[in-house]
Every structure is written in structure tokens, then in C-alpha cells.
Amino acid sequence: MRKLLLFVIELAACSVYAWKVPSWDPRLTETGAVKEFVNKTWCGHVQGMCANSNALYFAYHTQIVKTDWLGRFIKRVEVERHTGDICLWNGKLYTALCHSDTGHGRGRIQVFDEDLNFIKETPLTRPADGITCLNGVLYVGLGPAGTKEQPFRGNWYGKFNAETLEPLCEAFRLDHGYDCCAGVQNMTSDGTYIYANYYCPDEKADTPCLIVFDKDMNVKGAHLFGWRQGLDVVPGGKDGAVRFIYCTTINWIGSATKCQIPVQALIQFAELKDGKIQDISRHCIFRTPLDR
């Protein structure tokens, strides 16, 4: 009985740090895991990614792809365009959806199980982009606060109950201190802080793209990290470090139709420690059409 009780306590205390990353080697999703077109609709690049102990999930414009940690295909499900960032919490996969039409009512949160079976959804009054969960609260980016022609500081956000999807507050505009040119690309959490990745007006400029927030969305830090297309926290950080898995899309601009090169996601790792973030992948992979 005592052993059973200890097991239950340990299971209840499980977090992102209760599982181990297989290796810090970068890798590509296997050929064919990602389709460039779904129902004749171009899928574009990765919009968001998340991970658990036995799988990786990648959201594209019109598909979610599940692979194992080696990038081998497990399952694919078609989704509405434009499905953006995704996150895992309590055995459920949450997606942030932005419709292509204009006006209010463009956003939606959709919920799937870990096998990519649809569970439920809720409409939003604003478009949705970044999404993560902290302590049972979904933090959702609700669109840009300006236009691409006029870079802006900050974005709109909302908080929602992760179980019921009910809003916990009115949408609010947050100025994080730096110009950005679109909505929130990715959001993730380590259980204490929220990490949000943005597109900046100039990727080559020394503009922080990764902003750190506490649970009340107070800015706690800003870091140069470049534009990423998928981001999640993974276990393995030591001495106060936070480790991330991130991805970028390889060969996604018309490759399958023009160059006969498959679209794949390149998976890498980074670490935030002592106020600095750097890549910690064991090797670098460079792959261009010239490699073929």
C-alpha cells in the first residue's frame, strides 16, 4: 500500500522534467512525413511544435504531424487554415487557429488528444497565434497590435481555462518593449515562466525575438534568438538552465513541385543560462537544393 501511495504521489508530481530527451543530436523528420499540399492547399512552413516523452508534434497551416523522437512518421491529421502554434497539457493538444477571412470572430482554440483525435473547440473574438499552458491556464496570443507596414510594439493576449476554454479575462494589449511585425509565433512554458518568440521587422538586427514573462505577463527578460518556427521547453537543463527544442522548415518554398526535394522539419536544441541563449545541438546540419 505504501509503495502504491508513493507511486501515485510521484505520478501526480510529473512535469516536463519527468522524462528524458533521447539525445541532443539535431535531426530531420523523415521524407514523406510532411505533405507540401493538403487538399490542394499549400501547407507552408512549421507554425508551431511541442513535445512529450514519446512524440513530437508539428503544426503546419493545414496539417498536424506526429512523429517519434527520431522524426519518423506516426500520424497526420488535416486541420483548418491557418492553424498556428500548438501546446500539450494534461494529455491534450491545444491549437491556435486564425481564419483567413477578416473581421472579428477569426480565431479559435481547438483541442485534440495525443493521438490527434478532435475533442472540442471554442470560437474567439480575435485571431489566435501563439499558445501555451501554465498551471491550467491557457495563454493565447490574439493577434498583432499593428500592421506589417507599420511595425508595432507588443501584441494582444488572452487567458483561458484549459479545461473549459472559458475566458478568464478580457483580451489585453501588452507592450513587451520591442518592435515586431506579426503576431506571436510560438509560446511555451517551463512551469514557472512563459517564453514567447516573435517575428521582428529585421531578422538580422540585434532585436530580441524571445521574451520571457511571468504568470502575470510581466516581462522578465529578452534574448537574441532569431526567428523560429516551433519552440517547446524540454527537460535536461542543469544549474538553473532552461532547455528548448526548436525547429525550422527545410525546402518549403515550392520544393516538392519545382526541385523534387522533400519538405522536412529540422529539429535542434538550445539552452538559456546566465542570461544568454545558445544552440546546444551536437552537430550542425546544412541542407540546400545544392546538396542533391
N, C-alpha and C positions, 0 to 999 in steps of 0.2 A: 504493500500500500504506500509506503514512504517513497519507494522508487517511482511509482506511478505519479505521486504528487509532485515530485521533483521534475519528472518529465513534463508534466502539464505546465509547471511554472516556467521551465526553460522554453517550451513551445510558445507560451504567451509572451515571452520576452524577446522572441525572434525579431530581428530587424534586418536592414540591408547588410549589416555586418556579420550576420549569422551564416553566410555562405561564402565560398571561396572562388575567386576568379581563376579559371583553369590555367591561364598563362597571360603574360603581358606582351605577347607577340602580336603585332598587327596582322590582320587577315582580310581577305576579300570574301564576300558572300559568293557562293558557288554560282557558276554560269547557269542561267536559266531561273534562278531563284526570284529574280525581279523581272517583270514584264515591262517593256517600254510603253506599251499601249494596252489599255483595258477597255473593251467595247469601243475600240477606235478612238479612245480618248487618251491623249498623251499624259503619261504619269509624272513627268518631270523628275526633280531630284528628291532626295530624302527630306521630309519635313520635320520628322522627329523620331527619336528612338528611346527604348527603355529596355531594362534587363532584369531577369531574376536568376535564380540559381541554376536553371537548366535551359534557358532560352533567351534569345534576343528578338526584339520586335522593332520593325521599321515601318513607319508610315510614309507613304507617298501621296500624291494628290488624290489618287483614286484606288489605292490598294493598301492593305496592311500585310506585311510579310513576316512570318515567324520562322526563325532558323535556330539551330543549336549554336553552341558557343564557337564552333568551328566554321560557322557560316553556311552549314548545309541546310537545304530547304526542308521545312516541316509542313507549313500550311500557308495559304494565301486566301484573303477574303477581299472582295470588291467593296469599296466604300464610296460615299458621295464626294464630289469635288466641291471645295478644297478642304480635304482632311489635313490638319496641320500636326501639331505636337501631340504626343501621347505620354501617358504615365501609368504605372502599376500601383495599386494599393489594395491590400486585403483580398488578393486573388482576383481582382477585376482590372481590366484595361480601360482607361478613360481617354477619349479622343476629343480634340477641339476642332470644330468644323466651322468653316466660313463659306457661305454660299457665294456664287459668282454674281448674283443679282445685286442691286443697290438698295439703299434704304435700311430702315430698322428691321429687326427680325431676321437678320442674315446669319446669326450664329446658332450653334447647337453643341451640346455635350452629348456624346454617345458613349454607351458603356457595353463592353464585351467581357466574356470570361476569358481565361487564359488560353482556351482552345479557339478563340476568335468567334465564338457564338454570340450573336447580338442579344443583349439583355433589355436595355431600355434607352431612352433619350429624353432630353428636355430642350425646348427652344430658348434662345436668349434674345435680348433686345439689341445686342451688338454682335459684330463678328468676333469669333474666338480664334486665338492663335496659340500662345504658349499655355501649358497646363502642368501642374504638379499637385501633389497632396502632402500635407504636413499635419499630423495629429488629427486626421479625419476631416480636414478642411481642404477643399479644392481651391487652389489659387489659379485663376484663369486670366490670361491676357485678353482684353476685349477691344483690341484694335488700336491703330495709331492715333496720335493726337494731332496730326497734321497731314501733309501730303509729301510725295516723293520730290516734288518740285520745290518745296519749302521744308527742309529738314527741321525736325522738332525735337524737343527735349521731353522724353518720357512717353508714357502710354496710358491707356485706360485699363483698369483691372476690376475683377470681381472676386468674391469669396462665396463658396457654395458648400453645403453639407454633402459629404461624399456618399452618404447612404441614400438620402432622399433627393439630392440635386437641387434642393431649395436654396435660393439666395440667402446669404447671411448678412448682406449689407447692400446698399445702393452701389452701382458702378462708380468708381472714383478715378480721377486722373492723378497720376504720380509722376513728378519730375525727378528723375534719378540723377540729373546733373550733366548729362551728355547728349549730344545730338544723335538721333537715329533716323533711319529713312524708311522704316516699315514697322510692323507690329513686333511682338515678342516671338523670336524664332523658337527658342526652347526654354523650358523651366524644369528644374529638378531640385530635390531636397535631400539633405543628409539626416533629417530628423530634428535638426536644430535651426539650420539656415536654409534659405531659398537661393538658388543660383539661376540667374536669367541671362540668356545670350541674345544679343541684338545684332541687326544689320546696321552698320554705321555708314554715313554718307561716303566715306572714303576708306576702303579696307586697308590701304597702305599707310594711312595716317596713324599717328600714335594716339588713337582714341580707344578707351576701354570698351570692350564689347561684352565682358562678363561682369555683371553687377550682383553683389551679394546683399540679401535682405534678411532681416529677422522676421518672426511670425507676424509682426505688426507692420511689415513692409517699410521699415526704416532702413536706409542704406547703411551697410556696414563695411563696404569695400568695393573697389572697382579694379579690374585687371585686364591687361592686354592679352587677348587670346585669339583674335581673328574670328572671322565668320565661320560658324559650324552649322551643320545641318541636322545633327542629332546629338543629344547630350543626356547622360544619366550618371548618378553617383554609384560607385561600386565599392565593395569592401577592400581592405588591404592597405589603407593609409596608416602610416606609423608616425609616432612623435607629433601628433596633432595635425597631420596632413590629411587632406581630403582628395580622394582619387576619383577620376571620371573616366567613363568610356564615352567616346565620341565618334562620329562618322561623317564622311563626306562622300558624295556620289562620283563615281568614275565613269567616264564615257557616256554622259547622259544627254548630250545635245545632239539628237538625231543620229546617234551612233549605230543603232541596230539597222536603220534603213539606209544609211549612207556608207558607213565604214565597216559594217558587218562585225562590229566589236560589241560584246555584251555589256549591258548596263549592270554595274555592281556597286555595292557599298564597301568602302574602305573603312575598317574598324581600327581605331587606335586608342591610346590611353594617355591621360595627363594627370598631373598632381599639383595641388595647391598647397604650398607650405611656406611659412615665414613670409607671407605677403606676396609670394611670387608663384606664377603658374607656368609649368613647363611640360613638354611632351616627355613621357617616360616609356614609350614603346621601345621594345628591344632593338628593332631594326626599322629602317625606313624602306617603304615600297614606293617606287615611282613607276607608273604605268601610263603610257600615252599610246595613241594610234601608231606611233613610230616603232613601238615595241613588237608590233606584229609584222 
